[in-house]
Amino acid sequence: MFFSVIQSGYVQTPNGQPASLDTPYIDAVAINVNGLVTQVAFYAANSCNDSNIYFGAFSALTPISLSTEFNLTADSGPLSVDRTSDSDTAMKLVNISLCVTPSTPSGCQGHAFTIDNGQYFGSYSSQCIMGYAPTSPLVYQSTYYEQSSNPFANGAQTNAFYSNTAYSNVVLQYITIQVTDVPGQSIFLFLVSI
């Protein structure tokens, strides 16, 4: 069985800028493959102690604009990070492998989830301060965000707003996708020995 792995999202040095708590952040760029999300990454402050961090796949119910409605279709389940014993106050990159089966990979959390072509990924944390970084809107679109309830807890639709209209910041979140299908393309991987 052959498969390809791609990564999507935006991770760079956060410059110490924190994102707001209790806010779902949904990436503004749609995924262009079908696959299984097997790893998530984000920057977290050393005050982070949260066992309710979620990542998931969202479908846009309305056209992407300043006010867009999303629906959560799949998620990782609750993930846990605790940096409180870390004396380094700089934000650090946290990588979490998602469990593909109940025991693999070793040390995994939650569960891998599917994401489909045209869907978006997003995250939510109630206590963990995630990293933000300035970026040019010409280089990368920033995130959509929703300022009310946690869509992962109740499955509620998310009413989101494009955050790049007043400032060009982006939440530093990243996913690794094990690709199962690229629309309109075939993927062939070859191992060549010389």
N, C-alpha and C positions, 0 to 999 in steps of 0.2 A: 504494500500500500504506500503510495507516494502522496506527500502533502507539502504545502508551502506555508510559511509563516510570515505574516506582515505585522507591522506595528503602526498604530495610528494615535494621534494626539500631539501634545506639545509639552515637552519637558526641557527646561533650561535652568540656569541658576536663578532662583527666585528673587534675588536681591532683597530678601527679608520682608517682602510684602505679603501680608496675610489675606487670604480670602475670608469672607464673612462666614460665621457659623450658621447652622440650621438653614442652609441654602442649597438646593439642588443645582448643580452645574452641568449643563448639557452642551456637549461640543457642537460647534456651529457647522462643522463639515461632515456631510453624510459619508458613511462607509460604502465603498464600492465593491464589496465582496460578500459572499455568504461564508460564515465560518463559526468557529467556537472560540470564545474569549477565554484564554488559559492563564493570563497574567495581567495584573493591573499595577500601575505605579503612580506615585504622587509625592510631593514634598510635604513634610509634616514638621511642625514646630516641636521643641522639646517639652512643651506642656501637653502634648497629645497623649490622651489616655481615653480611648474610645473603642468600645466593642460593638459599635453600630455604624460602621462605615459600609456603604453599599456602592456597588457599580451595577449598571444595567443598560439594556438596549431600549431605545425609545423610537416610536413611529411618530412622525409629524402628522397631526390631524388637519392642520391648516397650512397654507403656503408659508414658507419661511419669510418672516418679516419682523417688524418691531414687536409685534405681539403674535406669538405662535403657540398653538396648543399641541402638547405631546402626550402620548400614552405609553406607559411602561409595559413592555412585552415580555421581558425576561430579566433576571437579576442574579447576582452572586450570592445572595443571602448575606447576613451580617459578617463583617470582617473585623479583626481586632488589631489595634496598634497601641503600644504603650512606650512612650519615650521619656516618661517622667524621671527615670533614674539616670538619664543622660545629661551630663553637666554642660555639654556643648549647646549653646543657645541658637546656633545657626539652624536654618531649616535643612533637613536631610531627606534624600530620596529614599522612599520606602517602596520596595517591590514585594508584591504578594502573589504567590502562585496559587491558582484556583484548583480545587480538586476535580480531576476529570472522572475518577471513580472514587469511592469512599476512602481509599488509601493512597492514591497516587496524584501528584508526586508527593514524596515524603515531606512533611512539614507544611502541606497545603492548608488552605482555609476555604470555607464556603464551598461553592461549586462553580465549575465552568458553565457558561451560558451561551446560547446561540445569538448571533447578530446577523441580520440579513441585509442584502444590498439595499441602499437607500435609507437605512436606519441610522440613528445617532446613538452615541454612548454618553452616559452621564454618571455623576457620583453624588453622594450625599453623606455628610458627617454632622452629628449633633454636637460633638465636643472637640474634635480634632481640627486645629487650624491648618489649612492647606496653603500651599504657596501660590502666589500670583506673580506675574512678571509683565512688565511693559513690553509691548511689541507693536510694530507698525501694522495698521489694518491692511496695508498693501502686501505685507509679507504673510500674514496669517490672520484669518478671521478669529475674533475672540469668542467667548462662550455666550450661550443663552443662560439665563438664570431665572429662578422662580423664588419669590420671597415669602411664601406662606408655608404650607405643610410639607411633610416628608412624603413624597409619592411612593417610596419603597415600603412604608409602614402600612399604608391603607389601600394601595393600588389605585389611588385617585389620579385622574388626569392632571397634568401639569400645565399651568398657564405660564408661559415663559416670555421673557423680554430680552431682546438683543442688547447686550451690555456695551457694545462698541460704539454707541452713538455719542456718548459723552466723554469717553476716555478709552485708550487702547490698551487694556490689560487683558491677560488671558490666564485662566486657571491652569496650573501645571498638572495635567492628568494624562495618562498614557495607557493604552491597552495593547496586548499582544494577541493576535488572532491566528488560529490554525485554520487556514483557508480550506473550504470544502468545494467552493465553486466561484469562479470569476465570470460574471455575466459576459457572454459573447467571446470568451476566450477559453482556450484549453491550456492547462499547466502541465508541463513535462519537466521532470527533474532527472538528470542523468549523473551518474557517478563514473568518472573517466579515470582509469589508471594509466600511468605512463611508465 
